[in-house]
Amino acid sequence: MKVCIIGQGYIGLPTAALFCRNHCEVVGVDVNEKIIENLNKGIIHIEEPGIADIIKKAVEKNVYTASLTPQKADAFIITVPTPYIVENYSCDLSYVITACESILPYVEKGNTVIIESTIAPMSTDETIKPIFEKAGFTIGEDLYLSHCPERVLPGRIIEELIHNDRIIGGVTPNCAKKASEVYGQFVEGDLMLTEAKTAELSKCMENTFRDVNIALANELAKICAEIGVNALDVIEMANKHPRVNLHSPGPGVGGHCLAIDPYFIYAKAPEQAKIIKLARDTNNSMPEFVCDNVKKIIKDGKIAVLGVSYKGNTGDDRESPAYEIIAELSNDYEIAIHDPHIENPDFVDLDEATEDADLILVLCDHNEFKTLDYDLICKNMNKAIIFDTKNIIKEVPDEIKLYNYGNLYELN
């Protein structure tokens, strides 16, 4: 099987790697010339375990080629971004539409086209299907169109692409069957065949479920800070109940999924999706909550920000709330940023970040931040204070003051 994958980012590239590893020929398409140039040398641009070795070997064996333009193939998979439109929260399908139009000259009768990008309910039937129908195809008879959303965790993408169950949402039953044959090349989890609109809403609700539950934890953190209760103790005690699983509060919700996908549902039915919108508003308010508490801890000076990735142990900073926090604090404080997982010429090492700092602000749960060099911190800082918004630092020496969502009420 030859597979053409449009988009070589956090989903497209791992997907390409697994098809290559399972005896398929893959063309990986992206608009970024530098990324294409490096991929053809076997050099990847994302931090994800296992990918680099697979792509390097696939390039050497000539089973993987990166390209700026599509090629003819048996299956086409679209993995481009789908941001939301700020004015009305609806799904911006422009990248998906462009990707679909880009493959039209190469699509032939009998091919399978799969949209992996997370899209709003009804998008496949109402927007994507007509693109191919206008080109003369009959969906379900001579072209097979499906929405098959990814459902993976950064840092474990290879393992989860293989072992997670996969939703196969066909425009017709034949479309779902053909798409299942494509994923059957490497997926060991169940292939759950359904219709496209069900697959679309299922993916959006998976991320919405998590967003709503994070919002509940974040709201609890705000309540506890106001009334003088340790939020982390409340969560620990409540989670001893066999049917309770409160999430951990944090500085906000980032990533290309949780921070965006709930809006796709809300935009379709705003009068009905009230809890979904309120959860989004709650999580969007957390950067302001962090900044307000920083201002209670120190009035001025230098802040060493640790971590801007939205998720620990990855270099993925898409939609990261850290950037909003940094932008706000930069108005009143000197900011030094340290993130060992992101290459940025403006970022510094821990030593330089903490030199003459008045506060360490932990915004990401990288493993490197769970146990810091406290001797260095005490030596470098004007006064050793840490505000851990990810609740990952469990113990510090007596000479360091630690704030987290358990004791913010002390600041009131």
Secondary structure, DSSP 8 states (H G I E B T S, - for coil): -EEEEE--STTHHHHHHHHHHTT-EEEEE-S-HHHHHHHTTT---S--TTHHHHHHHHHHTT-EEEESS----SEEEE-----B-TTT--B--HHHHHHHHHHTTT--TT-EEEE-S---TTHIIIIIHHHHHHTT--BTTTBEEEE------TT-HHHHHHHS-EEEEESSHHHHHHHHHHHTTT--S-EEEEEHHHHHHHHHHHHHHHHHHHHHHHHHHHHHHHHT--HHHHHHHHTTSTT-------S---SSSTTTHHHHHHHH-TTT-HHHHHHHHHHHTHHHHHHHHHHHH-SSSEEEEE---SSTTS---TT-HHHHHHHHHTTTSEEEEE-TTS--TT---HHHHHTT-SEEEE-S--GGGTS--HHHHHHH-SS-EEEETT-------TTSEEE-TTTGGGG-
